[in-house]
């Protein structure tokens, strides 16, 4: 059967010169002084360098089996973007290490867990894990773009970093899925079963790291209970961060799902135009995309 891809209308553009001034005077709790919100995104960032390497490796497992030249190029560009994401988040994570967060230990543990998964599970499972994680990270861009209030109190430099990351997740969101479906020939039950697994394990790891970070910040047990209560409402409450994403999330479970069937961001082009107009100033582009969000 001929391998085919579904065109997104968006080119996958590896941007290798992005700079967010991460060595600047960014506050410890950069999300409006809120420790939980700050450390939630900080915890995700600690997972990205090793996670991006894992995603690259899992897609590369099937690279030699790809006959479609368009998909071959998309895989190449996907790997370049993911490598850049890992590099930038490594810079960001160096700030956390300087704050007393044991990022090196977190990364080592993450690396060991992912290596064990690759030893124990077939390549089709880890590729399905990559496709699931790519779907989850790309739909988070819906919040970054469509809901201005999400990052209203965030430091503009870190907000710009996550917006840039979201832009590139949108551009390559179908790559791992197309390799999974058209090259690995994975069936429906593998795809959705691994999504269920990923939907439990990814937030669990984030929360375990977040817990360590709040302890490192010196909050007492009672203070941490209050932070968790308010933070979980912010994430999962009726007006929380994740509720508007549920429709996009559950779309993955449709038998005929493809990532490009929905989720087309009307503000994507605003960011891309601003990035080009400012000569690659990712912070200015992030500010413009954020200012124009609904």
Protein Blocks (a to p, Z undefined) as FASTA:
>chain_A
ZZddddehiacdddfkbcehlmbccdfblngoiaklmmmmmmmmmmmmmmmmmmmmmmmm
mmmmpmblklmmmmmmmmmmmmmmmmmmmmmmmmmmmnopafklmmmmmmmmmmmmmmmp
cfklmmmmmmmmmmmmmmmmmmmmmmmklmmmgcfklmmmmmmmmmmmmmmmmmmmmmmm
mmnopafklmmmmmmmmmmmmmmmmmmmmmmmmmmnopafklmmmmmmmmmmmmmmmklm
klmmmmmmmmmmpmkbcfklgopafklmmmmmmmmmnnopaklmmmmmmmmpZZ
